[in-house]
Amino acid sequence: MDENITAFKCKDCGLIFWAKKSDDPRFCPFCESTLLIENEEQ
């Protein structure tokens, strides 16, 4: 029942949250900052 859950860390508030990779989260659920995903170009 593995849903390909991945940890994402917000670069602004530093909090880590879990989401499905297929959901491709765009915003931090805590501070609502736009996310830059770790594996993308800096």
WOSULSUL-V398601 format. One record per run of one state. SS is the DSSP state (H for helix, E for strand, - for the rest). FROM is the first residue (numbers start at 1). TO is the last residue. Records with the same first field share a line. If there is no record, write none. Layout:
BEGIN
SS->FROM-TO  FROM-TO
END
This chain:
BEGIN
-->1-4  10-15  24-26  28-33  35-42
E->5-9  16-20  27-27  34-34
H->21-23
END
